[in-house]
Amino acid sequence: MAYGTIESGTVPTGSGDVAAGIVAGYNPNNTDTPDSNIQGNVSIDDHASILAPAGTDGIRGVNFGTGTVSVIAEAGATISAGRYGIGAFGFDGGNVSVTNYATVSGTTAAIDAMTTSAGTVIIDNHGQLTGEVTSYNASFTNEVGGSWSFNGVSAFTGSSNLINHGTIQSNGTSEISGLAGITNSGGIEAQSGSLKLDSGISGTGTLTIDAGATLEVVSAISSGQTVVFKSTTGMLKLDQAENFNGVVSGFSTTDGTQANSDQIDLADINHLSMSFSEQFNSTTDTLTVTDGTNTAVIHFTGNVGTLNFANDGNLIGGVSGTSGTIVYDPPSTGQNVGPDSDQAVTPATMQDPGPVGAMNQTFGWFEAKDNFAFNFDRFGHHTTMDFHPHSDGLQFDESIFANAQAILNALHNDGHGDPVVALDSHETTPLGLLKAHSHVADFHFI
């Protein structure tokens, strides 16, 4: 048991191990070889404030004999270490426990707690941890009022799990790997950079994404989780989008562009699939996206307008001709739009030139909710680009087509991979959308 203030030096122990503010344990003959003939427990109870220089530990408990290792850091203590804030190691299969009420930081790890396959590790945090946590066969509980901040990779091995009732915050390029599962009833926040969670998430907590940050979840997310976008430039990446069962809150935009909008990356929904489709139910605020094989259902809460979709630029499973799907927030109203012009149209509707206009125009679908009207007088070969089938619309003179189904029937491939609507052998318009992606609701008559 220690009190007061400890400033450790850098002189190695008799076994050659690095120095520590407090070091206690058993190492037979300084050989780092377990000895099952020796039985005994190691216990450390710290009330002191410890400052340990670079390459050294705040507290280290070691047992190469048969027995347990127990470390308690009491409330009011502060431990700042150049390697491990708290290290606890059972090298002959003994159980290890670390209970923290203190403020602990470590350059290599705030806590490193290990045992062999015969033992288990229990980490119970009520205080403040800054730095990675690494362990084997661990049950790590971050209690109510407990906080854990890290920047890097916290690697768990064996059969390990994390239970979070408090707050967990990441910065930089960070990852929590090797867990069998995460039960989150508190808050996990990607404050900057990227945070990758390599296991499924259950419980009734929040997953917060700050401005410019990315949260990637490799496995399933339960219905009790709420993903909160804190700003307008966050990214949620779902490696198993079909197993997302949570709720998305705060999904918003600055100016409607993809770069300045919150985004959801449905990493295993193939945006390039001929069977790709999406549908938003405004009554339930539920988005359904499918590629014909995998289907993701994303439930939103709050104000959500017309959603946009794009490729994420990443192959799915290394398969060429595939790409995940980006969902981003609706654009603002009153955008500038037009064929080779800066004419502002509000709402964004562009008329076909007709008798007084030029032929062979290119129409750019710069934003969602755009509409283009075609009168087909001197139509020529007009082209539309970047069509959003969920939100954009095409308007035709009803003297040309009897109904929307007739337009769909006239839609075909021109032989160059471009779908077109053909009036005759001379009058066509490339639409910029696949026939499989179009619906009768996309076409209107004037």
Stockholm file with secondary structure:
# STOCKHOLM 1.0

chainA/1-446         MAYGTIESGTVPTGSGDVAAGIVAGYNPNNTDTPDSNIQGNVSIDDHASILAPAGTDGIRGVNFGTGTVSVIAEAGATISAGRYGIGAFGFDGGNVSVTNYATVSGTTAAIDAMTTSAGTVIIDNHGQLTGEVTSYNASFTNEVGGSWSFNGVSAFTGSSNLINHGTIQSNGTSEISGLAGITNSGGIEAQSGSLKLDSGISGTGTLTIDAGATLEVVSAISSGQTVVFKSTTGMLKLDQAENFNGVVSGFSTTDGTQANSDQIDLADINHLSMSFSEQFNSTTDTLTVTDGTNTAVIHFTGNVGTLNFANDGNLIGGVSGTSGTIVYDPPSTGQNVGPDSDQAVTPATMQDPGPVGAMNQTFGWFEAKDNFAFNFDRFGHHTTMDFHPHSDGLQFDESIFANAQAILNALHNDGHGDPVVALDSHETTPLGLLKAHSHVADFHFI
#=GR chainA/1-446 SS CBCSEEECCCCCCTTSCCCEEEEEEECGGGSCCCCTTCBCCEEEEECSEEEEEETCEEEEEEECSBSCEEEEECTTCEEEEESEEEEEEETTSCCEEEEECSEEEESSEEEEEEECTTCCEEEEECSEEESCEEEESEEEEECTTCEEEESSEEEEESSCEEEESSEEEECSEEEEESCSEEEESSEEEECSSEEEECSCEESSCEEEECTTCEEEECSCBCTTCEEEECSSSCEEEETTGGGBCSEEECCCBSSSSSTTBCEEEETTSCTTCTTCEEEEETTTTEEEEECSSCEEEEEEESCCCCCEEEECSCCBTTBTTCCCEEEECCCCSSCBCCSSSCCBCSSCEEECCGGGSCSSCEEECCSTTCEEEECCTTCCBCEEESCCTTTCEEEECTTTCSSHHHHHHHEEECSSSCEEEESSSSCEEECSSCGGGCCGGGEEEC
#=GC SS_cons         CBCSEEECCCCCCTTSCCCEEEEEEECGGGSCCCCTTCBCCEEEEECSEEEEEETCEEEEEEECSBSCEEEEECTTCEEEEESEEEEEEETTSCCEEEEECSEEEESSEEEEEEECTTCCEEEEECSEEESCEEEESEEEEECTTCEEEESSEEEEESSCEEEESSEEEECSEEEEESCSEEEESSEEEECSSEEEECSCEESSCEEEECTTCEEEECSCBCTTCEEEECSSSCEEEETTGGGBCSEEECCCBSSSSSTTBCEEEETTSCTTCTTCEEEEETTTTEEEEECSSCEEEEEEESCCCCCEEEECSCCBTTBTTCCCEEEECCCCSSCBCCSSSCCBCSSCEEECCGGGSCSSCEEECCSTTCEEEECCTTCCBCEEESCCTTTCEEEECTTTCSSHHHHHHHEEECSSSCEEEESSSSCEEECSSCGGGCCGGGEEEC
//
